[in-house]
Amino acid sequence: MSIRSLRRTSSGLTLVDTLVAIAIALLLLAVSAPYLGGMLRSAGVSTTAHEFLSTLSYARSEAINRNQRITVCKSADGRECTTQGGWEQGWIVFVDAGNQAQVAESEDILRMRGPLRGETTLTGNMPVRNYVSYVSNGSTQYVSGAFQAGTLTLCRQERGVKFVLARAGRVRTEKTTCQ
């Protein structure tokens, strides 16, 4: 038997190899952290925007299907509409049989959304500050009978989405920047 055959070949990593690998991983993490944070914020805005757009679409669809007024309003408690604060406190979708943009019976509530997380805001300009109401043909209308159109803006830090509500009840979205 030769001396060469008695030598063992080592397999695996040495301590130095492991430390170098950890250092490289930490460096890559440090460089990518700001980018990953932006991606997570953007994903959060996109998810919330999709949820709110889905809520408006649902309300419009229900107004057409039920042949009656369906209203979406901001709500702090999930039981009644409020005129205080922004939409980020939550909202409800309900059958508005009394045409008052107010919940008459708790059974009229079709959907409810609790408060948005973090530093997310959702505000509407004057025409849609407190509620959006769809009538049986799918268009938006104030309780007074006048047509309703406006813009709601969802913001999380510098990223945002605008929901532009047309007279016919359709909603278009636009990316925006927030302060």
FIKOLZA-1660 file (N, C-alpha, C; in steps of 0.1 Angstrom, whole numbers, plus 5000, padded with zeros to 4 digits):
% residues 179
   i   px   py   pz ch aa at
   1 5008 4988 5000  A  M  N
   1 5000 5000 5000  A  M CA
   1 5009 5012 5000  A  M  C
   2 5006 5022 4992  A  S  N
   2 5014 5034 4991  A  S CA
   2 5009 5044 5000  A  S  C
   3 5017 5054 5002  A  I  N
   3 5014 5065 5011  A  I CA
   3 5002 5073 5006  A  I  C
   4 5002 5074 4993  A  R  N
   4 4991 5082 4986  A  R CA
   4 4977 5075 4989  A  R  C
   5 4977 5062 4989  A  S  N
   5 4964 5056 4991  A  S CA
   5 4959 5057 5006  A  S  C
   6 4969 5060 5015  A  L  N
   6 4965 5061 5029  A  L CA
   6 4959 5075 5032  A  L  C
   7 4962 5085 5023  A  R  N
   7 4957 5098 5026  A  R CA
   7 4942 5098 5024  A  R  C
   8 4936 5105 5032  A  R  N
   8 4922 5106 5031  A  R CA
   8 4919 5119 5023  A  R  C
   9 4909 5118 5014  A  T  N
   9 4905 5130 5008  A  T CA
   9 4894 5136 5016  A  T  C
  10 4895 5149 5018  A  S  N
  10 4884 5155 5026  A  S CA
  10 4874 5161 5017  A  S  C
  11 4862 5159 5021  A  S  N
  11 4850 5165 5014  A  S CA
  11 4843 5174 5024  A  S  C
  12 4837 5184 5019  A  G  N
  12 4829 5193 5027  A  G CA
  12 4836 5207 5027  A  G  C
  13 4830 5215 5036  A  L  N
  13 4835 5229 5036  A  L CA
  13 4843 5231 5048  A  L  C
  14 4853 5240 5047  A  T  N
  14 4861 5244 5058  A  T CA
  14 4854 5255 5065  A  T  C
  15 4859 5259 5077  A  L  N
  15 4854 5271 5084  A  L CA
  15 4856 5283 5075  A  L  C
  16 4867 5285 5068  A  V  N
  16 4869 5296 5060  A  V CA
  16 4859 5297 5049  A  V  C
  17 4857 5285 5042  A  D  N
  17 4847 5285 5031  A  D CA
  17 4833 5289 5036  A  D  C
  18 4829 5284 5048  A  T  N
  18 4816 5288 5053  A  T CA
  18 4815 5303 5056  A  T  C
  19 4826 5308 5062  A  L  N
  19 4826 5323 5066  A  L CA
  19 4825 5331 5053  A  L  C
  20 4832 5327 5043  A  V  N
  20 4832 5335 5030  A  V CA
  20 4817 5334 5024  A  V  C
  21 4811 5323 5024  A  A  N
  21 4798 5321 5019  A  A CA
  21 4788 5330 5027  A  A  C
  22 4789 5330 5040  A  I  N
  22 4780 5338 5048  A  I CA
  22 4782 5353 5045  A  I  C
  23 4795 5357 5044  A  A  N
  23 4798 5371 5041  A  A CA
  23 4792 5376 5027  A  A  C
  24 4793 5367 5018  A  I  N
  24 4787 5370 5004  A  I CA
  24 4772 5371 5005  A  I  C
  25 4766 5362 5013  A  A  N
  25 4751 5362 5015  A  A CA
  25 4747 5375 5022  A  A  C
  26 4754 5379 5032  A  L  N
  26 4750 5391 5039  A  L CA
  26 4752 5404 5030  A  L  C
  27 4762 5404 5022  A  L  N
  27 4764 5415 5013  A  L CA
  27 4753 5416 5003  A  L  C
  28 4749 5405 4997  A  L  N
  28 4738 5404 4988  A  L CA
  28 4725 5409 4994  A  L  C
  29 4722 5405 5007  A  L  N
  29 4711 5408 5014  A  L CA
  29 4710 5423 5016  A  L  C
  30 4722 5429 5020  A  A  N
  30 4723 5443 5023  A  A CA
  30 4720 5452 5011  A  A  C
  31 4725 5447 4999  A  V  N
  31 4723 5454 4987  A  V CA
  31 4709 5453 4982  A  V  C
  32 4702 5442 4984  A  S  N
  32 4688 5440 4979  A  S CA
  32 4677 5444 4989  A  S  C
  33 4680 5447 5001  A  A  N
  33 4670 5450 5011  A  A CA
  33 4661 5462 5007  A  A  C
  34 4667 5473 5003  A  P  N
  34 4658 5484 4999  A  P CA
  34 4649 5480 4987  A  P  C
  35 4654 5473 4978  A  Y  N
  35 4646 5469 4966  A  Y CA
  35 4634 5459 4971  A  Y  C
  36 4638 5450 4980  A  L  N
  36 4628 5441 4984  A  L CA
  36 4617 5448 4992  A  L  C
  37 4621 5458 5000  A  G  N
  37 4611 5466 5008  A  G CA
  37 4601 5473 4999  A  G  C
  38 4607 5479 4988  A  G  N
  38 4598 5485 4978  A  G CA
  38 4589 5476 4971  A  G  C
  39 4593 5464 4968  A  M  N
  39 4585 5454 4962  A  M CA
  39 4573 5450 4972  A  M  C
  40 4577 5448 4985  A  L  N
  40 4566 5444 4994  A  L CA
  40 4556 5455 4996  A  L  C
  41 4560 5468 4996  A  R  N
  41 4551 5479 4997  A  R CA
  41 4542 5480 4985  A  R  C
  42 4548 5478 4973  A  S  N
  42 4541 5478 4961  A  S CA
  42 4531 5466 4960  A  S  C
  43 4534 5455 4965  A  A  N
  43 4525 5443 4965  A  A CA
  43 4514 5446 4975  A  A  C
  44 4516 5453 4986  A  G  N
  44 4506 5456 4995  A  G CA
  44 4496 5466 4989  A  G  C
  45 4501 5476 4982  A  V  N
  45 4492 5485 4975  A  V CA
  45 4484 5478 4965  A  V  C
  46 4490 5469 4957  A  S  N
  46 4483 5462 4946  A  S CA
  46 4472 5453 4952  A  S  C
  47 4475 5446 4963  A  T  N
  47 4465 5437 4969  A  T CA
  47 4453 5445 4974  A  T  C
  48 4455 5456 4981  A  T  N
  48 4445 5465 4986  A  T CA
  48 4437 5471 4975  A  T  C
  49 4444 5476 4964  A  A  N
  49 4437 5482 4953  A  A CA
  49 4428 5472 4946  A  A  C
  50 4433 5460 4944  A  H  N
  50 4425 5449 4938  A  H CA
  50 4412 5446 4947  A  H  C
  51 4414 5446 4960  A  E  N
  51 4403 5443 4969  A  E CA
  51 4392 5454 4968  A  E  C
  52 4397 5467 4968  A  F  N
  52 4387 5478 4967  A  F CA
  52 4380 5478 4953  A  F  C
  53 4387 5476 4943  A  L  N
  53 4382 5475 4929  A  L CA
  53 4371 5464 4928  A  L  C
  54 4375 5453 4934  A  S  N
  54 4366 5441 4934  A  S CA
  54 4353 5445 4942  A  S  C
  55 4354 5452 4953  A  T  N
  55 4343 5456 4961  A  T CA
  55 4333 5465 4952  A  T  C
  56 4339 5475 4945  A  L  N
  56 4331 5484 4937  A  L CA
  56 4324 5476 4926  A  L  C
  57 4331 5467 4919  A  S  N
  57 4326 5458 4909  A  S CA
  57 4314 5449 4914  A  S  C
  58 4316 5444 4926  A  Y  N
  58 4306 5436 4932  A  Y CA
  58 4294 5444 4935  A  Y  C
  59 4295 5456 4940  A  A  N
  59 4284 5464 4943  A  A CA
  59 4276 5468 4930  A  A  C
  60 4283 5471 4920  A  R  N
  60 4277 5474 4907  A  R CA
  60 4269 5462 4902  A  R  C
  61 4276 5451 4902  A  S  N
  61 4269 5438 4897  A  S CA
  61 4257 5435 4905  A  S  C
  62 4257 5436 4918  A  E  N
  62 4246 5433 4927  A  E CA
  62 4234 5443 4924  A  E  C
  63 4238 5456 4922  A  A  N
  63 4227 5465 4919  A  A CA
  63 4220 5461 4906  A  A  C
  64 4227 5457 4896  A  I  N
  64 4221 5453 4883  A  I CA
  64 4213 5440 4885  A  I  C
  65 4219 5430 4892  A  N  N
  65 4212 5417 4894  A  N CA
  65 4200 5418 4903  A  N  C
  66 4201 5426 4913  A  R  N
  66 4189 5427 4923  A  R CA
  66 4179 5438 4918  A  R  C
  67 4183 5446 4908  A  N  N
  67 4174 5456 4903  A  N CA
  67 4171 5466 4914  A  N  C
  68 4181 5470 4922  A  Q  N
  68 4179 5480 4933  A  Q CA
  68 4192 5486 4937  A  Q  C
  69 4191 5497 4945  A  R  N
  69 4203 5504 4949  A  R CA
  69 4212 5496 4958  A  R  C
  70 4225 5496 4955  A  I  N
  70 4235 5490 4964  A  I CA
  70 4245 5501 4967  A  I  C
  71 4248 5503 4979  A  T  N
  71 4257 5513 4983  A  T CA
  71 4270 5508 4990  A  T  C
  72 4281 5514 4988  A  V  N
  72 4294 5511 4994  A  V CA
  72 4297 5524 5002  A  V  C
  73 4299 5522 5015  A  C  N
  73 4302 5534 5023  A  C CA
  73 4314 5531 5033  A  C  C
  74 4320 5541 5037  A  K  N
  74 4331 5539 5048  A  K CA
  74 4324 5536 5061  A  K  C
  75 4330 5527 5069  A  S  N
  75 4324 5523 5081  A  S CA
  75 4335 5520 5091  A  S  C
  76 4334 5525 5103  A  A  N
  76 4344 5522 5113  A  A CA
  76 4340 5510 5121  A  A  C
  77 4327 5506 5121  A  D  N
  77 4323 5495 5130  A  D CA
  77 4318 5483 5122  A  D  C
  78 4317 5484 5109  A  G  N
  78 4311 5473 5100  A  G CA
  78 4296 5472 5101  A  G  C
  79 4289 5481 5108  A  R  N
  79 4275 5480 5109  A  R CA
  79 4267 5492 5104  A  R  C
  80 4274 5504 5103  A  E  N
  80 4268 5516 5098  A  E CA
  80 4278 5525 5091  A  E  C
  81 4273 5534 5083  A  C  N
  81 4281 5543 5076  A  C CA
  81 4285 5554 5085  A  C  C
  82 4297 5560 5081  A  T  N
  82 4302 5572 5089  A  T CA
  82 4306 5583 5079  A  T  C
  83 4305 5595 5083  A  T  N
  83 4310 5606 5075  A  T CA
  83 4323 5611 5081  A  T  C
  84 4328 5605 5091  A  Q  N
  84 4341 5609 5097  A  Q CA
  84 4352 5600 5092  A  Q  C
  85 4364 5606 5091  A  G  N
  85 4376 5598 5088  A  G CA
  85 4376 5594 5073  A  G  C
  86 4386 5586 5070  A  G  N
  86 4388 5581 5056  A  G CA
  86 4383 5567 5054  A  G  C
  87 4384 5562 5042  A  W  N
  87 4379 5549 5038  A  W CA
  87 4389 5538 5044  A  W  C
  88 4401 5542 5048  A  E  N
  88 4410 5532 5054  A  E CA
  88 4405 5526 5067  A  E  C
  89 4395 5532 5073  A  Q  N
  89 4389 5526 5085  A  Q CA
  89 4380 5514 5082  A  Q  C
  90 4377 5512 5069  A  G  N
  90 4369 5500 5065  A  G CA
  90 4357 5505 5057  A  G  C
  91 4350 5495 5052  A  W  N
  91 4338 5499 5044  A  W CA
  91 4328 5487 5044  A  W  C
  92 4316 5490 5041  A  I  N
  92 4305 5480 5040  A  I CA
  92 4298 5482 5026  A  I  C
  93 4293 5471 5021  A  V  N
  93 4284 5470 5009  A  V CA
  93 4271 5466 5014  A  V  C
  94 4260 5473 5011  A  F  N
  94 4247 5470 5016  A  F CA
  94 4236 5473 5006  A  F  C
  95 4225 5467 5007  A  V  N
  95 4212 5470 5000  A  V CA
  95 4207 5482 5006  A  V  C
  96 4206 5493 4998  A  D  N
  96 4201 5506 5002  A  D CA
  96 4186 5508 4998  A  D  C
  97 4178 5500 5004  A  A  N
  97 4163 5500 5000  A  A CA
  97 4157 5514 5003  A  A  C
  98 4162 5521 5013  A  G  N
  98 4156 5534 5017  A  G CA
  98 4162 5545 5009  A  G  C
  99 4172 5543 5000  A  N  N
  99 4178 5553 4992  A  N CA
  99 4184 5565 5000  A  N  C
 100 4189 5561 5012  A  Q  N
 100 4195 5572 5021  A  Q CA
 100 4210 5570 5023  A  Q  C
 101 4216 5561 5017  A  A  N
 101 4231 5558 5019  A  A CA
 101 4233 5555 5034  A  A  C
 102 4224 5548 5040  A  Q  N
 102 4225 5544 5054  A  Q CA
 102 4219 5530 5055  A  Q  C
 103 4225 5522 5063  A  V  N
 103 4220 5508 5066  A  V CA
 103 4207 5509 5074  A  V  C
 104 4197 5502 5069  A  A  N
 104 4184 5502 5076  A  A CA
 104 4184 5490 5085  A  A  C
 105 4187 5478 5080  A  E  N
 105 4187 5466 5088  A  E CA
 105 4201 5459 5086  A  E  C
 106 4205 5452 5097  A  S  N
 106 4218 5445 5096  A  S CA
 106 4218 5434 5085  A  S  C
 107 4206 5429 5082  A  E  N
 107 4205 5419 5072  A  E CA
 107 4208 5424 5058  A  E  C
 108 4208 5438 5056  A  D  N
 108 4210 5444 5043  A  D CA
 108 4225 5444 5040  A  D  C
 109 4234 5442 5049  A  I  N
 109 4248 5442 5047  A  I CA
 109 4252 5430 5039  A  I  C
 110 4259 5432 5028  A  L  N
 110 4263 5421 5019  A  L CA
 110 4278 5417 5021  A  L  C
 111 4286 5427 5023  A  R  N
 111 4300 5425 5026  A  R CA
 111 4305 5436 5035  A  R  C
 112 4316 5432 5042  A  M  N
 112 4322 5442 5052  A  M CA
 112 4337 5440 5051  A  M  C
 113 4345 5451 5052  A  R  N
 113 4359 5451 5052  A  R CA
 113 4364 5459 5064  A  R  C
 114 4372 5454 5072  A  G  N
 114 4377 5461 5084  A  G CA
 114 4388 5471 5080  A  G  C
 115 4395 5476 5089  A  P  N
 115 4405 5487 5087  A  P CA
 115 4417 5481 5079  A  P  C
 116 4422 5491 5071  A  L  N
 116 4435 5487 5063  A  L CA
 116 4446 5488 5072  A  L  C
 117 4457 5480 5069  A  R  N
 117 4468 5479 5078  A  R CA
 117 4479 5490 5075  A  R  C
 118 4487 5492 5085  A  G  N
 118 4498 5501 5084  A  G CA
 118 4495 5515 5081  A  G  C
 119 4503 5522 5073  A  E  N
 119 4501 5536 5070  A  E CA
 119 4494 5538 5057  A  E  C
 120 4485 5529 5054  A  T  N
 120 4477 5530 5042  A  T CA
 120 4465 5539 5044  A  T  C
 121 4463 5548 5034  A  T  N
 121 4451 5557 5034  A  T CA
 121 4443 5555 5021  A  T  C
 122 4430 5557 5023  A  L  N
 122 4421 5557 5011  A  L CA
 122 4411 5568 5013  A  L  C
 123 4413 5578 5004  A  T  N
 123 4404 5590 5006  A  T CA
 123 4397 5593 4992  A  T  C
 124 4385 5598 4994  A  G  N
 124 4378 5602 4982  A  G CA
 124 4376 5617 4981  A  G  C
 125 4375 5622 4968  A  N  N
 125 4372 5636 4967  A  N CA
 125 4358 5638 4970  A  N  C
 126 4353 5651 4970  A  M  N
 126 4340 5654 4975  A  M CA
 126 4328 5645 4970  A  M  C
 127 4328 5642 4957  A  P  N
 127 4316 5634 4953  A  P CA
 127 4316 5620 4958  A  P  C
 128 4327 5614 4962  A  V  N
 128 4328 5601 4968  A  V CA
 128 4334 5600 4981  A  V  C
 129 4334 5611 4988  A  R  N
 129 4340 5612 5001  A  R CA
 129 4335 5602 5011  A  R  C
 130 4321 5600 5011  A  N  N
 130 4315 5591 5021  A  N CA
 130 4309 5578 5016  A  N  C
 131 4304 5579 5003  A  Y  N
 131 4298 5567 4998  A  Y CA
 131 4298 5567 4983  A  Y  C
 132 4297 5555 4977  A  V  N
 132 4294 5553 4963  A  V CA
 132 4282 5544 4962  A  V  C
 133 4272 5549 4954  A  S  N
 133 4259 5542 4953  A  S CA
 133 4256 5539 4939  A  S  C
 134 4253 5526 4937  A  Y  N
 134 4249 5521 4923  A  Y CA
 134 4234 5519 4923  A  Y  C
 135 4228 5522 4911  A  V  N
 135 4214 5520 4909  A  V CA
 135 4212 5508 4900  A  V  C
 136 4200 5505 4897  A  S  N
 136 4197 5492 4890  A  S CA
 136 4203 5491 4876  A  S  C
 137 4206 5502 4869  A  N  N
 137 4212 5501 4856  A  N CA
 137 4227 5501 4857  A  N  C
 138 4233 5501 4869  A  G  N
 138 4247 5500 4870  A  G CA
 138 4255 5513 4871  A  G  C
 139 4247 5524 4869  A  S  N
 139 4254 5537 4870  A  S CA
 139 4254 5542 4885  A  S  C
 140 4262 5552 4888  A  T  N
 140 4263 5557 4901  A  T CA
 140 4254 5569 4903  A  T  C
 141 4249 5571 4914  A  Q  N
 141 4239 5581 4916  A  Q CA
 141 4239 5585 4931  A  Q  C
 142 4238 5598 4934  A  Y  N
 142 4236 5603 4947  A  Y CA
 142 4222 5599 4952  A  Y  C
 143 4220 5599 4965  A  V  N
 143 4206 5597 4970  A  V CA
 143 4197 5608 4965  A  V  C
 144 4202 5619 4961  A  S  N
 144 4193 5630 4956  A  S CA
 144 4189 5627 4942  A  S  C
 145 4195 5618 4935  A  G  N
 145 4192 5615 4921  A  G CA
 145 4202 5620 4911  A  G  C
 146 4211 5629 4915  A  A  N
 146 4221 5634 4906  A  A CA
 146 4232 5623 4904  A  A  C
 147 4238 5624 4892  A  F  N
 147 4248 5614 4889  A  F CA
 147 4260 5616 4898  A  F  C
 148 4267 5605 4901  A  Q  N
 148 4279 5606 4910  A  Q CA
 148 4291 5601 4903  A  Q  C
 149 4302 5609 4903  A  A  N
 149 4314 5605 4897  A  A CA
 149 4325 5611 4906  A  A  C
 150 4337 5605 4907  A  G  N
 150 4347 5611 4915  A  G CA
 150 4359 5602 4915  A  G  C
 151 4369 5606 4924  A  T  N
 151 4382 5598 4924  A  T CA
 151 4385 5595 4939  A  T  C
 152 4388 5582 4941  A  L  N
 152 4393 5578 4954  A  L CA
 152 4408 5574 4952  A  L  C
 153 4416 5578 4962  A  T  N
 153 4431 5576 4961  A  T CA
 153 4436 5567 4972  A  T  C
 154 4442 5556 4969  A  L  N
 154 4448 5547 4978  A  L CA
 154 4463 5550 4979  A  L  C
 155 4468 5552 4991  A  C  N
 155 4483 5555 4992  A  C CA
 155 4489 5547 5003  A  C  C
 156 4501 5542 5001  A  R  N
 156 4509 5536 5011  A  R CA
 156 4523 5541 5008  A  R  C
 157 4528 5550 5017  A  Q  N
 157 4540 5557 5016  A  Q CA
 157 4540 5565 5002  A  Q  C
 158 4550 5562 4993  A  E  N
 158 4550 5570 4981  A  E CA
 158 4543 5564 4969  A  E  C
 159 4538 5552 4971  A  R  N
 159 4530 5545 4960  A  R CA
 159 4515 5546 4962  A  R  C
 160 4508 5547 4951  A  G  N
 160 4494 5548 4952  A  G CA
 160 4487 5544 4939  A  G  C
 161 4474 5543 4941  A  V  N
 161 4465 5540 4930  A  V CA
 161 4452 5549 4931  A  V  C
 162 4448 5554 4919  A  K  N
 162 4436 5562 4919  A  K CA
 162 4425 5554 4912  A  K  C
 163 4413 5555 4918  A  F  N
 163 4401 5549 4913  A  F CA
 163 4393 5560 4907  A  F  C
 164 4391 5560 4894  A  V  N
 164 4384 5571 4888  A  V CA
 164 4370 5565 4884  A  V  C
 165 4360 5570 4891  A  L  N
 165 4346 5565 4890  A  L CA
 165 4339 5574 4879  A  L  C
 166 4334 5567 4869  A  A  N
 166 4327 5574 4858  A  A CA
 166 4312 5574 4861  A  A  C
 167 4305 5583 4854  A  R  N
 167 4291 5584 4856  A  R CA
 167 4283 5571 4854  A  R  C
 168 4288 5563 4844  A  A  N
 168 4282 5550 4841  A  A CA
 168 4284 5540 4851  A  A  C
 169 4293 5543 4861  A  G  N
 169 4296 5533 4872  A  G CA
 169 4308 5525 4870  A  G  C
 170 4314 5527 4858  A  R  N
 170 4327 5519 4856  A  R CA
 170 4338 5526 4863  A  R  C
 171 4348 5518 4867  A  V  N
 171 4360 5524 4875  A  V CA
 171 4372 5521 4867  A  V  C
 172 4380 5531 4865  A  R  N
 172 4394 5529 4859  A  R CA
 172 4404 5532 4869  A  R  C
 173 4415 5525 4869  A  T  N
 173 4426 5527 4879  A  T CA
 173 4438 5534 4872  A  T  C
 174 4445 5542 4880  A  E  N
 174 4457 5548 4875  A  E CA
 174 4468 5547 4886  A  E  C
 175 4480 5545 4883  A  K  N
 175 4491 5545 4893  A  K CA
 175 4493 5560 4896  A  K  C
 176 4497 5563 4908  A  T  N
 176 4500 5577 4912  A  T CA
 176 4511 5576 4923  A  T  C
 177 4517 5588 4925  A  T  N
 177 4526 5589 4936  A  T CA
 177 4520 5597 4947  A  T  C
 178 4523 5594 4959  A  C  N
 178 4517 5600 4971  A  C CA
 178 4528 5607 4979  A  C  C
 179 4524 5617 4987  A  Q  N
 179 4534 5624 4995  A  Q CA
 179 4536 5617 5008  A  Q  C
% end
